[in-house]
Amino acid sequence: MSSEHLPETTAARGDIFATTHWTVVLAAGRSSSRQADVALEELCRTYWYPLYAYVRRQGHSPPDAEDLTQAFFTRLLEKSYLEGIRSDKGKFRAFLLVALKRFLANEWDRANRQKRGGGIQPLSLDWQAADQRYQIDPADNLSPDKLYDRVWAVAVLERVITRLRDESSAEGNARLYEKLKPFLMLGKSAVPYDQAAASLELTEGAVRVAVHRLRRRYRELLREEISQTLSDPSQADEEMQSLFSALAES
């Protein structure tokens, strides 16, 4: 394998299958399904922080936000919140926020609070890092709902970048990836191909090809990641636009 550029991906790697994580969960409803349990837990582990940020923006202290978020997930993973869900709700992002609002408004009894799940095995989450992250989040003027969307978008992009980094490392292109990662969001005319070529000791043409392939794989992974949270993967483009719009909020 040449080290001059990132290798071509196979067609299968770019495929987005009709059966997504959220589709599996919706199909299972409240019935017992190990596959649905695993899919739901994976979605929750990946996208829990936006809920924590929402609860914090509602004015709750870090300890209360931890308890509320963890208790919500305990209920959710018991599937008490899956009854009556229809696939036309479409987006796990929207469902999760509606379910959290219902939980906060109607089902959280502070007098009978059981800390972090009340003996039920909770999700293992990094609460300390969550509060540190919340403290440095610059979007102080956003409403809880808009902050939720923005933090969700960031979480999606972070997961995609992590997957892209891990793929590149596994293919022996870790150094190339680190050099080219800053160019993912730049316009073609703004990429300093000559400087990157000199730094990597490659031809400018090889760098252009590598950047093109990295961007293409990034788009594939982004669509794939977003599609896992949709009941209809064909909505991925629409959801991508929504997330980029959320990132533009200030």
PyMOL commands that set and color helices and strands:
alter all, ss='L'
color gray80, all
select helices_A, chain A and resi 11-14+21-28+34-46+49-57+62-77+87-89+92-107+110-112+115-117+127-136+144-170+174-183+188-190+193-200+204-227+233-248
alter helices_A, ss='H'
color red, helices_A
deselect
rebuild
show_as cartoon
